[in-house]
Amino acid sequence: MLRDSDIDKIIEVYSKRVEIEKFSHIATIDEIRENDFNLNIPRYVDTFEEELIDSNKIINELKEIDNKIEAIDEEIKKYCDELGIETPIIK
């Protein structure tokens, strides 16, 4: 959903005919013709943004998840031992 501020920016850029990287492009009729009159936005405006991944952060999150799983498995084992049944934990 577009916010009012988004709509305002679109109107301003359009009315001033401003070209902004990753937001707008002023296409010539020749350029549009070369694209078979396809006005699909990604054909003219590259909105791709490279996402940087912090691998150390992900590794730490995975370690935290593993620790939580181990704690839960221990709790399940404790209840199963109290009930005298086999622990359904697969490792």
PDB file of N, CA, C and O in Angstrom:
ATOM      1  N   MET A   1       0.849  -1.171   0.000  1.00  0.00           N
ATOM      2  CA  MET A   1       0.000   0.000   0.000  1.00  0.00           C
ATOM      3  C   MET A   1       0.897   1.237   0.000  1.00  0.00           C
ATOM      4  O   MET A   1       1.846   1.334   0.778  1.00  0.00           O
ATOM      5  N   LEU A   2       0.588   2.147  -0.857  1.00  0.00           N
ATOM      6  CA  LEU A   2       1.349   3.391  -0.930  1.00  0.00           C
ATOM      7  C   LEU A   2       0.929   4.352   0.168  1.00  0.00           C
ATOM      8  O   LEU A   2      -0.256   4.579   0.411  1.00  0.00           O
ATOM      9  N   ARG A   3       1.932   4.905   0.817  1.00  0.00           N
ATOM     10  CA  ARG A   3       1.659   5.934   1.819  1.00  0.00           C
ATOM     11  C   ARG A   3       1.460   7.266   1.096  1.00  0.00           C
ATOM     12  O   ARG A   3       1.842   7.414  -0.065  1.00  0.00           O
ATOM     13  N   ASP A   4       0.868   8.216   1.781  1.00  0.00           N
ATOM     14  CA  ASP A   4       0.686   9.544   1.194  1.00  0.00           C
ATOM     15  C   ASP A   4       2.018  10.140   0.762  1.00  0.00           C
ATOM     16  O   ASP A   4       2.104  10.792  -0.278  1.00  0.00           O
ATOM     17  N   SER A   5       3.056   9.915   1.565  1.00  0.00           N
ATOM     18  CA  SER A   5       4.377  10.458   1.230  1.00  0.00           C
ATOM     19  C   SER A   5       4.928   9.825  -0.051  1.00  0.00           C
ATOM     20  O   SER A   5       5.620  10.487  -0.825  1.00  0.00           O
ATOM     21  N   ASP A   6       4.614   8.520  -0.278  1.00  0.00           N
ATOM     22  CA  ASP A   6       5.041   7.855  -1.512  1.00  0.00           C
ATOM     23  C   ASP A   6       4.343   8.476  -2.719  1.00  0.00           C
ATOM     24  O   ASP A   6       4.970   8.756  -3.741  1.00  0.00           O
ATOM     25  N   ILE A   7       3.055   8.683  -2.585  1.00  0.00           N
ATOM     26  CA  ILE A   7       2.276   9.280  -3.676  1.00  0.00           C
ATOM     27  C   ILE A   7       2.777  10.684  -3.973  1.00  0.00           C
ATOM     28  O   ILE A   7       2.912  11.067  -5.135  1.00  0.00           O
ATOM     29  N   ASP A   8       3.051  11.445  -2.929  1.00  0.00           N
ATOM     30  CA  ASP A   8       3.565  12.804  -3.114  1.00  0.00           C
ATOM     31  C   ASP A   8       4.895  12.787  -3.865  1.00  0.00           C
ATOM     32  O   ASP A   8       5.122  13.617  -4.745  1.00  0.00           O
ATOM     33  N   LYS A   9       5.780  11.839  -3.519  1.00  0.00           N
ATOM     34  CA  LYS A   9       7.077  11.757  -4.180  1.00  0.00           C
ATOM     35  C   LYS A   9       6.911  11.390  -5.652  1.00  0.00           C
ATOM     36  O   LYS A   9       7.574  11.965  -6.516  1.00  0.00           O
ATOM     37  N   ILE A  10       6.039  10.444  -5.935  1.00  0.00           N
ATOM     38  CA  ILE A  10       5.789  10.036  -7.319  1.00  0.00           C
ATOM     39  C   ILE A  10       5.278  11.218  -8.131  1.00  0.00           C
ATOM     40  O   ILE A  10       5.757  11.464  -9.238  1.00  0.00           O
ATOM     41  N   ILE A  11       4.323  11.941  -7.599  1.00  0.00           N
ATOM     42  CA  ILE A  11       3.758  13.092  -8.305  1.00  0.00           C
ATOM     43  C   ILE A  11       4.822  14.163  -8.530  1.00  0.00           C
ATOM     44  O   ILE A  11       4.908  14.743  -9.612  1.00  0.00           O
ATOM     45  N   GLU A  12       5.630  14.420  -7.505  1.00  0.00           N
ATOM     46  CA  GLU A  12       6.677  15.442  -7.628  1.00  0.00           C
ATOM     47  C   GLU A  12       7.709  15.054  -8.687  1.00  0.00           C
ATOM     48  O   GLU A  12       8.078  15.876  -9.526  1.00  0.00           O
ATOM     49  N   VAL A  13       8.172  13.806  -8.650  1.00  0.00           N
ATOM     50  CA  VAL A  13       9.175  13.343  -9.613  1.00  0.00           C
ATOM     51  C   VAL A  13       8.604  13.379 -11.023  1.00  0.00           C
ATOM     52  O   VAL A  13       9.293  13.779 -11.962  1.00  0.00           O
ATOM     53  N   TYR A  14       7.364  12.970 -11.177  1.00  0.00           N
ATOM     54  CA  TYR A  14       6.732  12.975 -12.490  1.00  0.00           C
ATOM     55  C   TYR A  14       6.555  14.401 -13.013  1.00  0.00           C
ATOM     56  O   TYR A  14       6.897  14.695 -14.158  1.00  0.00           O
ATOM     57  N   SER A  15       6.026  15.274 -12.176  1.00  0.00           N
ATOM     58  CA  SER A  15       5.754  16.642 -12.647  1.00  0.00           C
ATOM     59  C   SER A  15       7.027  17.429 -12.936  1.00  0.00           C
ATOM     60  O   SER A  15       7.033  18.299 -13.807  1.00  0.00           O
ATOM     61  N   LYS A  16       8.104  17.130 -12.212  1.00  0.00           N
ATOM     62  CA  LYS A  16       9.375  17.831 -12.450  1.00  0.00           C
ATOM     63  C   LYS A  16      10.246  17.101 -13.466  1.00  0.00           C
ATOM     64  O   LYS A  16      11.304  17.590 -13.862  1.00  0.00           O
ATOM     65  N   ARG A  17       9.779  15.909 -13.888  1.00  0.00           N
ATOM     66  CA  ARG A  17      10.530  15.070 -14.831  1.00  0.00           C
ATOM     67  C   ARG A  17      11.968  14.867 -14.355  1.00  0.00           C
ATOM     68  O   ARG A  17      12.931  15.181 -15.055  1.00  0.00           O
ATOM     69  N   VAL A  18      12.075  14.335 -13.149  1.00  0.00           N
ATOM     70  CA  VAL A  18      13.369  14.106 -12.520  1.00  0.00           C
ATOM     71  C   VAL A  18      13.727  12.624 -12.657  1.00  0.00           C
ATOM     72  O   VAL A  18      12.876  11.748 -12.501  1.00  0.00           O
ATOM     73  N   GLU A  19      15.006  12.364 -12.951  1.00  0.00           N
ATOM     74  CA  GLU A  19      15.474  10.984 -12.996  1.00  0.00           C
ATOM     75  C   GLU A  19      16.246  10.703 -11.715  1.00  0.00           C
ATOM     76  O   GLU A  19      17.224  11.380 -11.397  1.00  0.00           O
ATOM     77  N   ILE A  20      15.786   9.688 -10.986  1.00  0.00           N
ATOM     78  CA  ILE A  20      16.409   9.310  -9.720  1.00  0.00           C
ATOM     79  C   ILE A  20      16.773   7.830  -9.802  1.00  0.00           C
ATOM     80  O   ILE A  20      15.933   6.986 -10.115  1.00  0.00           O
ATOM     81  N   GLU A  21      18.043   7.531  -9.515  1.00  0.00           N
ATOM     82  CA  GLU A  21      18.504   6.148  -9.578  1.00  0.00           C
ATOM     83  C   GLU A  21      17.639   5.254  -8.687  1.00  0.00           C
ATOM     84  O   GLU A  21      17.332   5.591  -7.544  1.00  0.00           O
ATOM     85  N   LYS A  22      17.262   4.123  -9.239  1.00  0.00           N
ATOM     86  CA  LYS A  22      16.443   3.110  -8.566  1.00  0.00           C
ATOM     87  C   LYS A  22      15.018   3.593  -8.255  1.00  0.00           C
ATOM     88  O   LYS A  22      14.297   2.950  -7.492  1.00  0.00           O
ATOM     89  N   PHE A  23      14.616   4.725  -8.848  1.00  0.00           N
ATOM     90  CA  PHE A  23      13.265   5.224  -8.595  1.00  0.00           C
ATOM     91  C   PHE A  23      12.565   5.656  -9.877  1.00  0.00           C
ATOM     92  O   PHE A  23      11.396   5.329 -10.082  1.00  0.00           O
ATOM     93  N   SER A  24      13.268   6.388 -10.743  1.00  0.00           N
ATOM     94  CA  SER A  24      12.610   6.883 -11.953  1.00  0.00           C
ATOM     95  C   SER A  24      13.593   6.925 -13.118  1.00  0.00           C
ATOM     96  O   SER A  24      14.809   6.928 -12.924  1.00  0.00           O
ATOM     97  N   HIS A  25      13.045   6.957 -14.326  1.00  0.00           N
ATOM     98  CA  HIS A  25      13.852   7.029 -15.537  1.00  0.00           C
ATOM     99  C   HIS A  25      13.062   7.788 -16.590  1.00  0.00           C
ATOM    100  O   HIS A  25      11.864   7.566 -16.764  1.00  0.00           O
ATOM    101  N   ILE A  26      13.734   8.673 -17.282  1.00  0.00           N
ATOM    102  CA  ILE A  26      13.087   9.411 -18.371  1.00  0.00           C
ATOM    103  C   ILE A  26      13.437   8.681 -19.659  1.00  0.00           C
ATOM    104  O   ILE A  26      14.541   8.823 -20.186  1.00  0.00           O
ATOM    105  N   ALA A  27      12.502   7.911 -20.152  1.00  0.00           N
ATOM    106  CA  ALA A  27      12.725   7.111 -21.355  1.00  0.00           C
ATOM    107  C   ALA A  27      12.366   7.914 -22.592  1.00  0.00           C
ATOM    108  O   ALA A  27      11.375   8.642 -22.620  1.00  0.00           O
ATOM    109  N   THR A  28      13.201   7.762 -23.621  1.00  0.00           N
ATOM    110  CA  THR A  28      12.900   8.411 -24.904  1.00  0.00           C
ATOM    111  C   THR A  28      11.939   7.513 -25.673  1.00  0.00           C
ATOM    112  O   THR A  28      11.789   6.332 -25.361  1.00  0.00           O
ATOM    113  N   ILE A  29      11.295   8.084 -26.673  1.00  0.00           N
ATOM    114  CA  ILE A  29      10.375   7.282 -27.491  1.00  0.00           C
ATOM    115  C   ILE A  29      11.151   6.190 -28.219  1.00  0.00           C
ATOM    116  O   ILE A  29      10.629   5.095 -28.430  1.00  0.00           O
ATOM    117  N   ASP A  30      12.411   6.484 -28.609  1.00  0.00           N
ATOM    118  CA  ASP A  30      13.234   5.456 -29.254  1.00  0.00           C
ATOM    119  C   ASP A  30      13.511   4.290 -28.313  1.00  0.00           C
ATOM    120  O   ASP A  30      13.468   3.128 -28.716  1.00  0.00           O
ATOM    121  N   GLU A  31      13.795   4.614 -27.057  1.00  0.00           N
ATOM    122  CA  GLU A  31      14.044   3.560 -26.060  1.00  0.00           C
ATOM    123  C   GLU A  31      12.790   2.717 -25.848  1.00  0.00           C
ATOM    124  O   GLU A  31      12.864   1.493 -25.740  1.00  0.00           O
ATOM    125  N   ILE A  32      11.650   3.376 -25.791  1.00  0.00           N
ATOM    126  CA  ILE A  32      10.390   2.655 -25.620  1.00  0.00           C
ATOM    127  C   ILE A  32      10.115   1.780 -26.845  1.00  0.00           C
ATOM    128  O   ILE A  32       9.655   0.646 -26.711  1.00  0.00           O
ATOM    129  N   ARG A  33      10.393   2.300 -28.020  1.00  0.00           N
ATOM    130  CA  ARG A  33      10.205   1.535 -29.259  1.00  0.00           C
ATOM    131  C   ARG A  33      11.121   0.306 -29.252  1.00  0.00           C
ATOM    132  O   ARG A  33      10.692  -0.790 -29.614  1.00  0.00           O
ATOM    133  N   GLU A  34      12.389   0.488 -28.838  1.00  0.00           N
ATOM    134  CA  GLU A  34      13.340  -0.629 -28.775  1.00  0.00           C
ATOM    135  C   GLU A  34      12.842  -1.728 -27.841  1.00  0.00           C
ATOM    136  O   GLU A  34      13.165  -2.901 -28.030  1.00  0.00           O
ATOM    137  N   ASN A  35      12.070  -1.355 -26.851  1.00  0.00           N
ATOM    138  CA  ASN A  35      11.511  -2.321 -25.899  1.00  0.00           C
ATOM    139  C   ASN A  35      10.115  -2.767 -26.302  1.00  0.00           C
ATOM    140  O   ASN A  35       9.330  -3.207 -25.463  1.00  0.00           O
ATOM    141  N   ASP A  36       9.808  -2.651 -27.600  1.00  0.00           N
ATOM    142  CA  ASP A  36       8.501  -3.069 -28.135  1.00  0.00           C
ATOM    143  C   ASP A  36       7.346  -2.418 -27.393  1.00  0.00           C
ATOM    144  O   ASP A  36       6.302  -3.035 -27.181  1.00  0.00           O
ATOM    145  N   PHE A  37       7.540  -1.178 -27.006  1.00  0.00           N
ATOM    146  CA  PHE A  37       6.533  -0.369 -26.312  1.00  0.00           C
ATOM    147  C   PHE A  37       6.105  -0.986 -24.979  1.00  0.00           C
ATOM    148  O   PHE A  37       5.013  -0.720 -24.477  1.00  0.00           O
ATOM    149  N   ASN A  38       6.980  -1.805 -24.424  1.00  0.00           N
ATOM    150  CA  ASN A  38       6.745  -2.403 -23.115  1.00  0.00           C
ATOM    151  C   ASN A  38       7.069  -1.355 -22.055  1.00  0.00           C
ATOM    152  O   ASN A  38       8.210  -0.900 -21.968  1.00  0.00           O
ATOM    153  N   LEU A  39       6.089  -0.971 -21.254  1.00  0.00           N
ATOM    154  CA  LEU A  39       6.280   0.058 -20.235  1.00  0.00           C
ATOM    155  C   LEU A  39       6.447  -0.527 -18.835  1.00  0.00           C
ATOM    156  O   LEU A  39       6.252   0.166 -17.837  1.00  0.00           O
ATOM    157  N   ASN A  40       6.804  -1.788 -18.771  1.00  0.00           N
ATOM    158  CA  ASN A  40       7.027  -2.453 -17.494  1.00  0.00           C
ATOM    159  C   ASN A  40       8.173  -1.747 -16.763  1.00  0.00           C
ATOM    160  O   ASN A  40       9.257  -1.596 -17.326  1.00  0.00           O
ATOM    161  N   ILE A  41       7.953  -1.320 -15.536  1.00  0.00           N
ATOM    162  CA  ILE A  41       8.909  -0.505 -14.786  1.00  0.00           C
ATOM    163  C   ILE A  41      10.299  -1.139 -14.706  1.00  0.00           C
ATOM    164  O   ILE A  41      11.279  -0.430 -14.936  1.00  0.00           O
ATOM    165  N   PRO A  42      10.443  -2.427 -14.394  1.00  0.00           N
ATOM    166  CA  PRO A  42      11.796  -2.997 -14.276  1.00  0.00           C
ATOM    167  C   PRO A  42      12.608  -2.934 -15.574  1.00  0.00           C
ATOM    168  O   PRO A  42      13.832  -3.065 -15.543  1.00  0.00           O
ATOM    169  N   ARG A  43      11.949  -2.740 -16.689  1.00  0.00           N
ATOM    170  CA  ARG A  43      12.669  -2.611 -17.948  1.00  0.00           C
ATOM    171  C   ARG A  43      13.465  -1.304 -17.996  1.00  0.00           C
ATOM    172  O   ARG A  43      14.458  -1.204 -18.716  1.00  0.00           O
ATOM    173  N   TYR A  44      13.028  -0.317 -17.235  1.00  0.00           N
ATOM    174  CA  TYR A  44      13.645   1.014 -17.278  1.00  0.00           C
ATOM    175  C   TYR A  44      14.306   1.415 -15.958  1.00  0.00           C
ATOM    176  O   TYR A  44      15.250   2.204 -15.954  1.00  0.00           O
ATOM    177  N   VAL A  45      13.819   0.881 -14.849  1.00  0.00           N
ATOM    178  CA  VAL A  45      14.338   1.269 -13.536  1.00  0.00           C
ATOM    179  C   VAL A  45      14.824   0.014 -12.824  1.00  0.00           C
ATOM    180  O   VAL A  45      14.042  -0.888 -12.524  1.00  0.00           O
ATOM    181  N   ASP A  46      16.133  -0.029 -12.556  1.00  0.00           N
ATOM    182  CA  ASP A  46      16.711  -1.166 -11.847  1.00  0.00           C
ATOM    183  C   ASP A  46      16.538  -0.935 -10.356  1.00  0.00           C
ATOM    184  O   ASP A  46      17.207  -0.082  -9.773  1.00  0.00           O
ATOM    185  N   THR A  47      15.646  -1.688  -9.742  1.00  0.00           N
ATOM    186  CA  THR A  47      15.378  -1.515  -8.311  1.00  0.00           C
ATOM    187  C   THR A  47      16.089  -2.560  -7.459  1.00  0.00           C
ATOM    188  O   THR A  47      15.898  -2.616  -6.244  1.00  0.00           O
ATOM    189  N   PHE A  48      16.914  -3.390  -8.106  1.00  0.00           N
ATOM    190  CA  PHE A  48      17.618  -4.441  -7.376  1.00  0.00           C
ATOM    191  C   PHE A  48      18.595  -3.824  -6.384  1.00  0.00           C
ATOM    192  O   PHE A  48      19.371  -2.931  -6.726  1.00  0.00           O
ATOM    193  N   GLU A  49      18.544  -4.313  -5.159  1.00  0.00           N
ATOM    194  CA  GLU A  49      19.485  -3.879  -4.142  1.00  0.00           C
ATOM    195  C   GLU A  49      20.138  -5.118  -3.554  1.00  0.00           C
ATOM    196  O   GLU A  49      19.466  -6.031  -3.075  1.00  0.00           O
ATOM    197  N   GLU A  50      21.448  -5.126  -3.600  1.00  0.00           N
ATOM    198  CA  GLU A  50      22.192  -6.264  -3.079  1.00  0.00           C
ATOM    199  C   GLU A  50      22.031  -6.321  -1.567  1.00  0.00           C
ATOM    200  O   GLU A  50      22.200  -5.323  -0.868  1.00  0.00           O
ATOM    201  N   GLU A  51      21.703  -7.500  -1.086  1.00  0.00           N
ATOM    202  CA  GLU A  51      21.516  -7.675   0.352  1.00  0.00           C
ATOM    203  C   GLU A  51      22.790  -8.257   0.947  1.00  0.00           C
ATOM    204  O   GLU A  51      23.240  -9.335   0.560  1.00  0.00           O
ATOM    205  N   LEU A  52      23.352  -7.535   1.880  1.00  0.00           N
ATOM    206  CA  LEU A  52      24.552  -8.022   2.543  1.00  0.00           C
ATOM    207  C   LEU A  52      24.139  -8.912   3.709  1.00  0.00           C
ATOM    208  O   LEU A  52      23.275  -8.556   4.511  1.00  0.00           O
ATOM    209  N   ILE A  53      24.770 -10.066   3.784  1.00  0.00           N
ATOM    210  CA  ILE A  53      24.429 -11.033   4.825  1.00  0.00           C
ATOM    211  C   ILE A  53      25.563 -11.085   5.835  1.00  0.00           C
ATOM    212  O   ILE A  53      26.725 -11.266   5.473  1.00  0.00           O
ATOM    213  N   ASP A  54      25.220 -10.927   7.080  1.00  0.00           N
ATOM    214  CA  ASP A  54      26.195 -11.013   8.165  1.00  0.00           C
ATOM    215  C   ASP A  54      26.258 -12.477   8.597  1.00  0.00           C
ATOM    216  O   ASP A  54      25.449 -12.935   9.403  1.00  0.00           O
ATOM    217  N   SER A  55      27.239 -13.206   8.044  1.00  0.00           N
ATOM    218  CA  SER A  55      27.310 -14.642   8.308  1.00  0.00           C
ATOM    219  C   SER A  55      27.583 -14.937   9.788  1.00  0.00           C
ATOM    220  O   SER A  55      27.095 -15.940  10.311  1.00  0.00           O
ATOM    221  N   ASN A  56      28.345 -14.091  10.463  1.00  0.00           N
ATOM    222  CA  ASN A  56      28.589 -14.320  11.890  1.00  0.00           C
ATOM    223  C   ASN A  56      27.297 -14.219  12.692  1.00  0.00           C
ATOM    224  O   ASN A  56      27.071 -14.996  13.620  1.00  0.00           O
ATOM    225  N   LYS A  57      26.464 -13.272  12.333  1.00  0.00           N
ATOM    226  CA  LYS A  57      25.176 -13.121  13.022  1.00  0.00           C
ATOM    227  C   LYS A  57      24.313 -14.365  12.809  1.00  0.00           C
ATOM    228  O   LYS A  57      23.692 -14.865  13.746  1.00  0.00           O
ATOM    229  N   ILE A  58      24.281 -14.856  11.582  1.00  0.00           N
ATOM    230  CA  ILE A  58      23.482 -16.047  11.278  1.00  0.00           C
ATOM    231  C   ILE A  58      24.015 -17.262  12.020  1.00  0.00           C
ATOM    232  O   ILE A  58      23.243 -18.060  12.553  1.00  0.00           O
ATOM    233  N   ILE A  59      25.350 -17.404  12.054  1.00  0.00           N
ATOM    234  CA  ILE A  59      25.953 -18.529  12.783  1.00  0.00           C
ATOM    235  C   ILE A  59      25.576 -18.474  14.254  1.00  0.00           C
ATOM    236  O   ILE A  59      25.227 -19.495  14.846  1.00  0.00           O
ATOM    237  N   ASN A  60      25.643 -17.287  14.847  1.00  0.00           N
ATOM    238  CA  ASN A  60      25.269 -17.146  16.261  1.00  0.00           C
ATOM    239  C   ASN A  60      23.797 -17.458  16.488  1.00  0.00           C
ATOM    240  O   ASN A  60      23.441 -18.081  17.488  1.00  0.00           O
ATOM    241  N   GLU A  61      22.934 -17.026  15.560  1.00  0.00           N
ATOM    242  CA  GLU A  61      21.503 -17.330  15.689  1.00  0.00           C
ATOM    243  C   GLU A  61      21.273 -18.837  15.611  1.00  0.00           C
ATOM    244  O   GLU A  61      20.466 -19.382  16.364  1.00  0.00           O
ATOM    245  N   LEU A  62      21.985 -19.516  14.695  1.00  0.00           N
ATOM    246  CA  LEU A  62      21.840 -20.967  14.583  1.00  0.00           C
ATOM    247  C   LEU A  62      22.317 -21.675  15.845  1.00  0.00           C
ATOM    248  O   LEU A  62      21.715 -22.657  16.280  1.00  0.00           O
ATOM    249  N   LYS A  63      23.399 -21.172  16.428  1.00  0.00           N
ATOM    250  CA  LYS A  63      23.889 -21.759  17.688  1.00  0.00           C
ATOM    251  C   LYS A  63      22.855 -21.585  18.800  1.00  0.00           C
ATOM    252  O   LYS A  63      22.629 -22.498  19.595  1.00  0.00           O
ATOM    253  N   GLU A  64      22.226 -20.402  18.850  1.00  0.00           N
ATOM    254  CA  GLU A  64      21.184 -20.165  19.853  1.00  0.00           C
ATOM    255  C   GLU A  64      20.014 -21.128  19.655  1.00  0.00           C
ATOM    256  O   GLU A  64      19.477 -21.667  20.623  1.00  0.00           O
ATOM    257  N   ILE A  65      19.629 -21.337  18.414  1.00  0.00           N
ATOM    258  CA  ILE A  65      18.528 -22.259  18.112  1.00  0.00           C
ATOM    259  C   ILE A  65      18.905 -23.676  18.535  1.00  0.00           C
ATOM    260  O   ILE A  65      18.098 -24.383  19.138  1.00  0.00           O
ATOM    261  N   ASP A  66      20.136 -24.089  18.217  1.00  0.00           N
ATOM    262  CA  ASP A  66      20.591 -25.423  18.634  1.00  0.00           C
ATOM    263  C   ASP A  66      20.557 -25.579  20.148  1.00  0.00           C
ATOM    264  O   ASP A  66      20.149 -26.621  20.661  1.00  0.00           O
ATOM    265  N   ASN A  67      20.987 -24.543  20.863  1.00  0.00           N
ATOM    266  CA  ASN A  67      20.961 -24.597  22.336  1.00  0.00           C
ATOM    267  C   ASN A  67      19.534 -24.728  22.857  1.00  0.00           C
ATOM    268  O   ASN A  67      19.281 -25.478  23.800  1.00  0.00           O
ATOM    269  N   LYS A  68      18.602 -23.999  22.243  1.00  0.00           N
ATOM    270  CA  LYS A  68      17.195 -24.086  22.661  1.00  0.00           C
ATOM    271  C   LYS A  68      16.646 -25.480  22.390  1.00  0.00           C
ATOM    272  O   LYS A  68      15.912 -26.035  23.208  1.00  0.00           O
ATOM    273  N   ILE A  69      17.004 -26.045  21.236  1.00  0.00           N
ATOM    274  CA  ILE A  69      16.540 -27.390  20.892  1.00  0.00           C
ATOM    275  C   ILE A  69      17.070 -28.401  21.907  1.00  0.00           C
ATOM    276  O   ILE A  69      16.335 -29.275  22.366  1.00  0.00           O
ATOM    277  N   GLU A  70      18.353 -28.273  22.251  1.00  0.00           N
ATOM    278  CA  GLU A  70      18.935 -29.189  23.240  1.00  0.00           C
ATOM    279  C   GLU A  70      18.225 -29.075  24.581  1.00  0.00           C
ATOM    280  O   GLU A  70      17.971 -30.085  25.237  1.00  0.00           O
ATOM    281  N   ALA A  71      17.902 -27.845  24.997  1.00  0.00           N
ATOM    282  CA  ALA A  71      17.206 -27.645  26.275  1.00  0.00           C
ATOM    283  C   ALA A  71      15.816 -28.265  26.228  1.00  0.00           C
ATOM    284  O   ALA A  71      15.382 -28.894  27.192  1.00  0.00           O
ATOM    285  N   ILE A  72      15.129 -28.093  25.127  1.00  0.00           N
ATOM    286  CA  ILE A  72      13.783 -28.669  24.976  1.00  0.00           C
ATOM    287  C   ILE A  72      13.868 -30.193  24.960  1.00  0.00           C
ATOM    288  O   ILE A  72      13.052 -30.872  25.583  1.00  0.00           O
ATOM    289  N   ASP A  73      14.866 -30.728  24.239  1.00  0.00           N
ATOM    290  CA  ASP A  73      15.050 -32.181  24.211  1.00  0.00           C
ATOM    291  C   ASP A  73      15.298 -32.740  25.616  1.00  0.00           C
ATOM    292  O   ASP A  73      14.771 -33.795  25.968  1.00  0.00           O
ATOM    293  N   GLU A  74      16.096 -32.037  26.411  1.00  0.00           N
ATOM    294  CA  GLU A  74      16.363 -32.471  27.787  1.00  0.00           C
ATOM    295  C   GLU A  74      15.080 -32.469  28.613  1.00  0.00           C
ATOM    296  O   GLU A  74      14.840 -33.374  29.412  1.00  0.00           O
ATOM    297  N   GLU A  75      14.258 -31.434  28.406  1.00  0.00           N
ATOM    298  CA  GLU A  75      12.991 -31.353  29.145  1.00  0.00           C
ATOM    299  C   GLU A  75      12.055 -32.486  28.736  1.00  0.00           C
ATOM    300  O   GLU A  75      11.394 -33.090  29.580  1.00  0.00           O
ATOM    301  N   ILE A  76      12.004 -32.768  27.439  1.00  0.00           N
ATOM    302  CA  ILE A  76      11.161 -33.867  26.955  1.00  0.00           C
ATOM    303  C   ILE A  76      11.654 -35.190  27.538  1.00  0.00           C
ATOM    304  O   ILE A  76      10.855 -36.018  27.976  1.00  0.00           O
ATOM    305  N   LYS A  77      12.977 -35.384  27.542  1.00  0.00           N
ATOM    306  CA  LYS A  77      13.548 -36.619  28.099  1.00  0.00           C
ATOM    307  C   LYS A  77      13.181 -36.778  29.577  1.00  0.00           C
ATOM    308  O   LYS A  77      12.852 -37.874  30.031  1.00  0.00           O
ATOM    309  N   LYS A  78      13.241 -35.675  30.313  1.00  0.00           N
ATOM    310  CA  LYS A  78      12.905 -35.708  31.737  1.00  0.00           C
ATOM    311  C   LYS A  78      11.453 -36.177  31.934  1.00  0.00           C
ATOM    312  O   LYS A  78      11.184 -37.033  32.776  1.00  0.00           O
ATOM    313  N   TYR A  79      10.520 -35.607  31.150  1.00  0.00           N
ATOM    314  CA  TYR A  79       9.109 -36.003  31.276  1.00  0.00           C
ATOM    315  C   TYR A  79       8.906 -37.458  30.871  1.00  0.00           C
ATOM    316  O   TYR A  79       8.143 -38.186  31.505  1.00  0.00           O
ATOM    317  N   CYS A  80       9.596 -37.876  29.809  1.00  0.00           N
ATOM    318  CA  CYS A  80       9.456 -39.264  29.367  1.00  0.00           C
ATOM    319  C   CYS A  80       9.995 -40.224  30.425  1.00  0.00           C
ATOM    320  O   CYS A  80       9.396 -41.269  30.676  1.00  0.00           O
ATOM    321  N   ASP A  81      11.132 -39.872  31.051  1.00  0.00           N
ATOM    322  CA  ASP A  81      11.692 -40.701  32.116  1.00  0.00           C
ATOM    323  C   ASP A  81      10.711 -40.815  33.278  1.00  0.00           C
ATOM    324  O   ASP A  81      10.530 -41.894  33.841  1.00  0.00           O
ATOM    325  N   GLU A  82      10.073 -39.685  33.638  1.00  0.00           N
ATOM    326  CA  GLU A  82       9.091 -39.701  34.731  1.00  0.00           C
ATOM    327  C   GLU A  82       7.907 -40.602  34.386  1.00  0.00           C
ATOM    328  O   GLU A  82       7.358 -41.272  35.261  1.00  0.00           O
ATOM    329  N   LEU A  83       7.518 -40.617  33.121  1.00  0.00           N
ATOM    330  CA  LEU A  83       6.381 -41.429  32.695  1.00  0.00           C
ATOM    331  C   LEU A  83       6.782 -42.871  32.375  1.00  0.00           C
ATOM    332  O   LEU A  83       5.929 -43.736  32.175  1.00  0.00           O
ATOM    333  N   GLY A  84       8.066 -43.108  32.333  1.00  0.00           N
ATOM    334  CA  GLY A  84       8.542 -44.456  32.040  1.00  0.00           C
ATOM    335  C   GLY A  84       8.346 -44.848  30.589  1.00  0.00           C
ATOM    336  O   GLY A  84       8.121 -46.019  30.282  1.00  0.00           O
ATOM    337  N   ILE A  85       8.430 -43.880  29.701  1.00  0.00           N
ATOM    338  CA  ILE A  85       8.278 -44.188  28.279  1.00  0.00           C
ATOM    339  C   ILE A  85       9.546 -43.788  27.516  1.00  0.00           C
ATOM    340  O   ILE A  85      10.382 -43.025  28.000  1.00  0.00           O
ATOM    341  N   GLU A  86       9.647 -44.332  26.319  1.00  0.00           N
ATOM    342  CA  GLU A  86      10.828 -44.072  25.492  1.00  0.00           C
ATOM    343  C   GLU A  86      10.808 -42.603  25.029  1.00  0.00           C
ATOM    344  O   GLU A  86       9.761 -42.053  24.686  1.00  0.00           O
ATOM    345  N   THR A  87      11.964 -42.013  25.033  1.00  0.00           N
ATOM    346  CA  THR A  87      12.099 -40.626  24.587  1.00  0.00           C
ATOM    347  C   THR A  87      12.043 -40.584  23.062  1.00  0.00           C
ATOM    348  O   THR A  87      12.796 -41.304  22.406  1.00  0.00           O
ATOM    349  N   PRO A  88      11.167 -39.756  22.482  1.00  0.00           N
ATOM    350  CA  PRO A  88      11.018 -39.727  21.030  1.00  0.00           C
ATOM    351  C   PRO A  88      12.043 -38.805  20.328  1.00  0.00           C
ATOM    352  O   PRO A  88      11.810 -38.356  19.206  1.00  0.00           O
ATOM    353  N   ILE A  89      13.137 -38.538  20.977  1.00  0.00           N
ATOM    354  CA  ILE A  89      14.128 -37.616  20.429  1.00  0.00           C
ATOM    355  C   ILE A  89      15.036 -38.386  19.473  1.00  0.00           C
ATOM    356  O   ILE A  89      15.593 -39.428  19.817  1.00  0.00           O
ATOM    357  N   ILE A  90      15.164 -37.853  18.286  1.00  0.00           N
ATOM    358  CA  ILE A  90      16.011 -38.494  17.244  1.00  0.00           C
ATOM    359  C   ILE A  90      17.254 -37.638  17.083  1.00  0.00           C
ATOM    360  O   ILE A  90      17.169 -36.432  16.851  1.00  0.00           O
ATOM    361  N   LYS A  91      18.408 -38.278  17.208  1.00  0.00           N
ATOM    362  CA  LYS A  91      19.671 -37.543  17.014  1.00  0.00           C
ATOM    363  C   LYS A  91      20.560 -38.272  16.085  1.00  0.00           C
ATOM    364  O   LYS A  91      21.666 -37.812  15.799  1.00  0.00           O
TER     365      LYS A  91
END
